[in-house]
Amino acid sequence: MIVCSCNVFSDGQVRACLNPGPGCPRTPAQVYACLGCSPKCGRCARTIRGILSRALAETHETCTSACSAACTLAKAAEPVPAEAA
């Protein structure tokens, strides 16, 4: 689906910018920079924000389930059963 008709980029191209790590775009302006363009009319900013939000939510769900099993901090925060105290 074409997200930006001014710069002609798709939702797939926006998602391709979303690599895990500190360089991952968090704003529409950062997505434009990743794609080598700049906003023109700005009508696509809301759609880009939606794509970013959904991608971040999906990543968070995956991380929560995958990381919680290995997370020592989460295990340390669990209450100690009364029998063990």
MOSUL-V706501 format. One record per pair of residues at least 24 apart in sequence whose ideal C-beta (glycine too) atoms are under 7 Angstrom apart, sorted by sequence separation. I is the first residue (numbers start at 1). GAP is how many residues later the second one is. D is the distance in whole Angstrom. If there is no record, write none. Layout:
i=I gap=GAP d=D
i=I gap=GAP d=D
//
This chain:
i=9 gap=26 d=6
i=26 gap=26 d=7
i=7 gap=30 d=4
i=7 gap=33 d=7
i=6 gap=34 d=4
i=14 gap=34 d=6
i=6 gap=35 d=6
i=15 gap=36 d=7
i=14 gap=37 d=5
i=18 gap=37 d=5
i=4 gap=40 d=4
i=11 gap=40 d=6
i=15 gap=40 d=6
i=3 gap=41 d=5
i=3 gap=44 d=5
i=3 gap=45 d=6
//
